[in-house]
Structures are given as structure tokens and as C-alpha cells.
Amino acid sequence: MAFVTFLNELSFPSGQLNAHDAVAVVVGLVKTLRALKVIHADTALHSSVSLPNIPLGEGLWLGPVMSAGEARDEWRYIRSIQNRSPFTAGLVNPVGGETEYQHGGVTAAALGLSHALGTLAVSFPTEGWLHATINVQRLHLDAKGKIDEDTVSVVHVAVPEHIATNEEWIRSAWIAKVADGDELWQRRAELFPHLKFRPDVEAQLQVLKPGDVLLASVGTALMDIELALSTWRPSDEKYPAFKTRVSPEGETRSRMFRWKDLDGVERDFDLHSRYTPGAGRVHFWCDRRDGTATVGHVGEKLPD
């Protein structure tokens, strides 16, 4: 399943651009997409028009400009990204016929879809779009014919630095699109590159069914550990800087969590994070040798 993003049509370059400047704008977009694919290798970019037909100012279009030879590598790269245009193809009224998103008084189709579907908006690095979030107006026509309006924020990238700013959201948002615990297990290496799992965890994850509220809780708990590991410097720090409560078991209970690691060596898995509802626990062991962690248990708190 691809990580779907929407290309903001309001960021398409406008006005008078020479070919060199037009190429530079596209190269900027490619840099952002390359940085995004480090996190999600299966990124798909959906646009309102096919990529070759995207306007780059007056009288210029992306296909002819990029195929002229100044940036052929970037042109090959951008063509390699899965693209659907128009981006409403295959989407059954995702926003709703009574709802419209606007930015600056202009309909914002891609930004609206990104917000409605809970995914990422991508822009060309043009004036007005160099922000990691974009506020848009959401207008909704209620059953009485009255228009309600509110302002919502769309997570957005236009330069590689925005991906660093939004990295936690970009990683975590994908958890919501995992269908069930079996998919979570099957895609564990992709979603959690710094986590390894004892074989027992497979069955513990596979009991999580579609629609189970615990699915999102478990996925978020694992992602919180993954994000902490991704910035861990084991040579300088004993443990990662966890953003949620992580603690070891007390002396008496800690003996219960001495289990064999994947290499057959017994290790202490008493370090744990928590999730709800219930008394959910993720027990793991941090490996300072390579900056990873092995997960030994995902489930309810084990009784004494």
C-alpha cells in the first residue's frame, strides 16, 4: 500500500519564468520527494493533472522543460513516482459534496484532500508555500442550507527541512492506515526499522483486528519507541530520549522478563512503555551495539 500524497495545485509556478528557473523549481520538488522517500519508500504523488502537463509559468510545462536535458536525472526520478491524475480518480467523494476547502478565497483541492484523508500535502518550493503547515478554510453546507466555516491545519512539505519538522507526524500518520495486526507484523521492518521482535510477538499482534481501538494504540506505542531510537546516540546516552513514559520493572517483577533474545542470549526485557485502553505494555531491550531494540512482549500487563 502506497503512502499517498497530494501535489498542491496552488503552488504551481505562475507568471514569467525562464527555462532555467522553471527547472530549478522542479529540482526543488524532487529534493523534497527524495527526502520523503527515505521515510516512505512507496510514496505516491497524486496531482490534479498529469506530471508532464503541469504548468511552470506562462507558456512552460513540466514535461517539455525537463526533457530538454538540463536535469534529466530529476526528470527520470519524478516520472518513476507513482502518479494518479486527476487525483480524484478512484476516490469516492472523499471530502463530501457539501464541503469545500479554500486558501486565500480560492478552492484548494489538494490541500482539502490531504486534510480529509489525513495524509500529506506536497508543494513546489514557490512563494507563499515555504511553511511546514498550511492553514485552510473549511466550508460546510449543513442540512438547513447554512454555511459553517472553520480553519484547519494541513501537514505540508515544500522543502526537505519540512520533512524533518514533520517527521514524527509523517511516520505516525501511516499507522492509522494499517488494516490489522497481521499487516502490522508483516510490515514491521518497513514501519519500525530500528525495532526487532521476538517470535512470540507475532501472535500478540495478529489478534488485533480491523477496527480494534487497540490497533492504533499498539501501533503508536511501537512508533514512539521507533522515533526515540532513530535519534539515539548509544555512545553518549544509556537510553534513548523517550517522549512517553518508559520505565523498568521493580526488582521483584524484573526476574519475570529475563527472556532469550534473537541471538539466543538471555537479556532483561523489563523496560516497558504503556498504552491504553487497559494496562497495555510493550516490553523491550535496548541494544547499544547498533542502536536498535528488541520487542519481547506486546499486550496486557503480565500478572505476578
C-alpha positions as CSV (number, residue, x, y, z in Angstrom):
1,M,0.0,0.0,0.0
2,A,1.5,3.3,-1.1
3,F,1.9,6.3,1.1
4,V,-0.4,8.7,-0.8
5,T,0.5,12.4,-1.0
6,F,-1.3,15.2,-2.9
7,L,0.5,17.8,-5.0
8,N,-0.8,21.3,-4.2
9,E,-2.0,22.8,-7.4
10,L,-2.0,26.3,-5.9
11,S,1.8,26.0,-5.7
12,F,2.3,25.5,-9.4
13,P,4.6,28.3,-10.6
14,S,3.0,31.2,-12.3
15,G,4.0,34.4,-14.2
16,Q,7.1,34.8,-16.4
17,L,9.8,32.2,-15.7
18,N,12.7,31.3,-17.9
19,A,13.5,27.7,-18.5
20,H,16.4,27.6,-16.1
21,D,14.3,29.0,-13.2
22,A,11.5,26.6,-14.1
23,V,13.9,23.6,-13.9
24,A,15.2,24.9,-10.5
25,V,11.6,24.8,-9.1
26,V,11.1,21.2,-10.2
27,V,14.5,20.2,-8.9
28,G,13.5,21.6,-5.6
29,L,10.3,19.4,-5.6
30,V,12.5,16.4,-6.4
31,K,14.7,17.1,-3.5
32,T,11.7,17.1,-1.2
33,L,10.3,13.9,-2.7
34,R,13.7,12.1,-2.3
35,A,13.8,13.1,1.4
36,L,10.3,11.9,1.9
37,K,11.1,8.5,0.3
38,V,13.8,7.9,2.9
39,I,10.9,7.5,5.3
40,H,8.3,6.0,2.9
41,A,9.9,4.2,0.0
42,D,6.5,3.6,-1.5
43,T,5.5,7.3,-1.7
44,A,2.9,8.0,-4.4
45,L,2.4,11.6,-5.6
46,H,-1.1,12.4,-6.9
47,S,-1.7,15.5,-8.9
48,S,-4.7,17.3,-10.5
49,V,-3.1,17.0,-13.9
50,S,-0.5,14.6,-15.3
51,L,3.0,15.5,-14.4
52,P,4.2,16.4,-18.0
53,N,1.3,18.9,-18.2
54,I,1.9,20.8,-15.0
55,P,2.3,24.4,-15.9
56,L,5.6,26.1,-14.9
57,G,4.6,29.7,-15.6
58,E,3.4,31.2,-18.8
59,G,4.0,29.0,-21.8
60,L,6.0,26.4,-20.0
61,W,5.1,22.9,-19.0
62,L,6.9,20.4,-16.9
63,G,7.4,17.6,-19.4
64,P,9.0,19.7,-22.3
65,V,11.1,21.7,-19.9
66,M,12.5,18.7,-18.0
67,S,13.1,16.6,-21.1
68,A,15.2,19.3,-22.7
69,G,18.2,17.8,-20.9
70,E,19.2,20.3,-18.1
71,A,18.0,17.9,-15.4
72,R,17.3,14.6,-16.9
73,D,18.1,12.6,-13.8
74,E,15.4,14.6,-11.9
75,W,13.0,14.1,-14.8
76,R,13.6,10.3,-14.7
77,Y,13.1,10.3,-10.9
78,I,9.9,12.2,-10.9
79,R,8.5,10.0,-13.6
80,S,9.3,7.0,-11.5
81,I,7.0,8.0,-8.7
82,Q,3.5,6.5,-8.9
83,N,1.2,9.2,-10.0
84,R,-2.6,9.4,-10.5
85,S,-4.2,12.3,-12.3
86,P,-6.6,13.7,-11.9
87,F,-6.2,12.9,-8.2
88,T,-9.9,12.4,-7.7
89,A,-9.8,9.2,-9.8
90,G,-10.7,6.2,-7.7
91,L,-11.8,8.4,-4.7
92,V,-15.4,8.2,-3.9
93,N,-16.4,11.7,-2.8
94,P,-13.6,11.8,-0.1
95,V,-14.3,15.4,1.1
96,G,-18.1,15.3,0.7
97,G,-20.2,17.2,-1.7
98,E,-21.2,19.7,0.9
99,T,-17.7,20.5,2.0
100,E,-15.1,22.8,0.3
101,Y,-11.6,23.8,1.3
102,Q,-10.2,27.2,0.4
103,H,-6.9,29.1,0.8
104,G,-7.0,32.8,0.3
105,G,-10.5,32.6,-1.1
106,V,-9.5,30.1,-3.8
107,T,-10.6,26.4,-3.8
108,A,-7.7,24.2,-2.5
109,A,-8.4,20.8,-3.9
110,A,-5.1,19.0,-2.9
111,L,-4.9,20.6,0.5
112,G,-8.5,19.7,1.1
113,L,-8.0,16.1,0.1
114,S,-4.8,15.9,2.3
115,H,-6.8,17.1,5.3
116,A,-9.9,15.0,4.6
117,L,-7.8,11.8,4.2
118,G,-5.3,12.5,6.9
119,T,-2.3,12.4,4.6
120,L,0.5,14.8,3.4
121,A,0.3,17.7,1.0
122,V,3.3,18.5,-1.1
123,S,4.1,21.8,-2.8
124,F,6.6,23.2,-5.2
125,P,9.0,25.5,-3.3
126,T,7.4,28.6,-4.5
127,E,6.5,31.9,-2.8
128,G,3.8,31.5,-0.1
129,W,4.3,27.8,0.4
130,L,7.5,27.6,2.4
131,H,5.8,26.5,5.6
132,A,5.6,23.1,7.3
133,T,1.8,23.5,7.9
134,I,-0.8,25.4,5.9
135,N,-4.0,26.8,7.3
136,V,-7.0,26.5,5.1
137,Q,-10.7,27.4,5.5
138,R,-13.2,24.5,5.5
139,L,-16.7,25.5,4.4
140,H,-19.6,23.1,5.0
141,L,-23.2,23.4,3.9
142,D,-25.4,21.9,6.6
143,A,-28.9,20.4,6.2
144,K,-30.5,23.7,6.7
145,G,-28.5,25.4,3.9
146,K,-26.3,27.3,6.4
147,I,-22.6,27.5,5.6
148,D,-20.3,26.7,8.6
149,E,-16.7,27.8,8.3
150,D,-13.7,26.9,10.4
151,T,-9.9,26.9,9.9
152,V,-7.9,23.7,9.9
153,S,-4.2,23.0,9.5
154,V,-2.7,20.7,6.8
155,V,0.6,19.0,7.3
156,H,2.7,20.0,4.4
157,V,6.2,19.9,2.8
158,A,7.7,22.1,0.2
159,V,11.4,21.7,1.1
160,P,13.4,18.9,2.7
161,E,13.6,20.8,6.0
162,H,9.8,20.5,6.3
163,I,10.1,16.7,6.4
164,A,12.4,16.9,9.3
165,T,10.0,19.2,11.1
166,N,7.0,16.9,10.4
167,E,8.9,13.6,10.6
168,E,7.1,12.3,13.7
169,W,3.7,13.0,12.2
170,I,4.7,11.5,8.8
171,R,5.8,8.3,10.5
172,S,2.9,8.1,12.9
173,A,0.2,9.0,10.4
174,W,0.9,5.9,8.5
175,I,0.0,3.7,11.5
176,A,-3.7,4.8,11.0
177,K,-3.7,3.2,7.6
178,V,-2.6,-0.3,8.7
179,A,-5.5,-2.6,8.3
180,D,-4.9,-5.0,11.2
181,G,-2.3,-6.6,13.4
182,D,-1.3,-9.1,10.7
183,E,-0.4,-6.2,8.4
184,L,1.5,-4.5,11.3
185,W,3.6,-7.7,11.7
186,Q,4.2,-8.2,8.0
187,R,5.3,-4.6,7.5
188,R,7.3,-4.3,10.8
189,A,10.7,-3.9,9.1
190,E,9.3,-1.0,6.9
191,L,7.4,0.8,9.7
192,F,9.9,0.2,12.5
193,P,13.4,-0.1,11.0
194,H,15.1,0.2,14.5
195,L,12.9,-2.5,16.1
196,K,13.4,-6.2,16.1
197,F,10.7,-8.6,17.5
198,R,10.9,-11.9,19.4
199,P,8.8,-14.6,17.6
200,D,6.2,-14.6,20.4
201,V,5.2,-11.0,19.4
202,E,3.8,-12.2,16.0
203,A,0.8,-13.9,17.7
204,Q,0.3,-10.9,20.1
205,L,-0.1,-8.5,17.1
206,Q,-2.2,-10.8,15.0
207,V,-5.0,-10.8,17.5
208,L,-5.6,-7.1,16.6
209,K,-8.5,-7.0,14.1
210,P,-9.7,-4.2,11.8
211,G,-11.5,-1.5,13.8
212,D,-9.9,-2.6,17.1
213,V,-9.1,0.5,19.1
214,L,-6.0,-1.3,20.4
215,L,-4.6,-1.5,16.9
216,A,-3.9,2.3,16.8
217,S,-2.7,2.3,20.4
218,V,-0.2,-0.5,19.9
219,G,1.0,1.0,16.6
220,T,1.5,4.4,18.2
221,A,3.3,2.8,21.2
222,L,5.7,1.0,18.9
223,M,6.2,4.1,16.8
224,D,7.0,6.2,19.9
225,I,9.9,3.7,20.6
226,E,11.0,3.8,17.0
227,L,11.2,7.6,16.9
228,A,13.2,7.7,20.1
229,L,15.6,5.1,18.7
230,S,16.0,7.0,15.4
231,T,17.8,9.9,17.2
232,W,19.6,7.8,19.9
233,R,23.3,8.1,20.3
234,P,24.3,5.0,22.2
235,S,27.9,6.0,22.6
236,D,26.7,9.1,24.6
237,E,23.4,8.0,26.1
238,K,22.5,4.9,28.0
239,Y,18.9,5.0,26.7
240,P,17.0,7.0,24.0
241,A,15.2,10.1,24.9
242,F,11.7,8.6,25.1
243,K,8.8,11.0,24.6
244,T,6.3,8.9,26.5
245,R,6.6,7.2,29.9
246,V,9.1,4.3,29.8
247,S,10.4,2.6,33.0
248,P,11.9,-0.7,34.2
249,E,10.0,-3.2,36.4
250,G,10.7,-3.3,40.1
251,E,13.3,-5.6,41.4
252,T,10.8,-8.4,42.3
253,R,9.0,-8.4,38.9
254,S,12.1,-7.8,36.8
255,R,13.1,-11.5,37.0
256,M,9.9,-12.4,35.1
257,F,11.2,-10.6,32.0
258,R,14.6,-12.3,31.5
259,W,14.0,-13.9,28.1
260,K,16.1,-15.2,25.3
261,D,16.9,-12.6,22.6
262,L,17.0,-13.4,18.9
263,D,20.7,-14.5,19.3
264,G,19.8,-17.0,22.0
265,V,21.3,-14.9,24.8
266,E,19.1,-14.2,27.8
267,R,18.5,-10.4,28.4
268,D,16.4,-8.2,30.6
269,F,13.2,-7.1,28.8
270,D,11.7,-5.4,31.9
271,L,12.0,-1.9,30.3
272,H,8.5,-1.1,29.1
273,S,6.1,1.6,27.8
274,R,2.4,1.7,28.3
275,Y,-0.7,2.1,26.1
276,T,-4.5,2.2,26.7
277,P,-7.3,1.2,26.9
278,G,-6.4,-1.3,29.7
279,A,-3.0,-1.9,31.1
280,G,-1.2,-2.4,27.8
281,R,2.6,-2.9,27.9
282,V,5.4,-3.0,25.3
283,H,8.4,-4.7,26.9
284,F,11.8,-4.3,25.1
285,W,15.5,-4.4,25.4
286,C,17.8,-1.6,24.0
287,D,20.9,-2.8,22.2
288,R,23.7,-0.2,22.5
289,R,25.8,-2.0,20.0
290,D,23.7,-1.0,17.0
291,G,21.1,1.5,18.4
292,T,18.2,-0.9,18.0
293,A,15.7,-2.5,20.4
294,T,14.2,-6.0,20.5
295,V,10.5,-6.1,21.5
296,G,9.7,-9.1,23.7
297,H,6.0,-8.6,24.6
298,V,3.0,-6.6,23.4
299,G,-0.1,-7.0,25.4
300,E,-1.7,-6.6,28.8
301,K,0.4,-6.3,31.9
302,L,1.6,-9.7,32.9
303,P,0.4,-10.9,36.3
304,D,2.8,-11.5,39.1
